[in-house]
């Protein structure tokens, strides 16, 4: 078993990798923000009353 040193890792060869990372991160942040806002709007009337 010889190891080839000319192989490039997949994330370096794939040019769409940064876009996938950014889009998935933004999607996660937006979904978490939506859940937090909806939870806060449901809990706020209980705390105010």
Secondary structure, DSSP 8 states (H G I E B T S, - for coil): ----S----HHHH-TTHHHHHHHHHHHHHHHHHHHHHHHHHHHHHHHH-
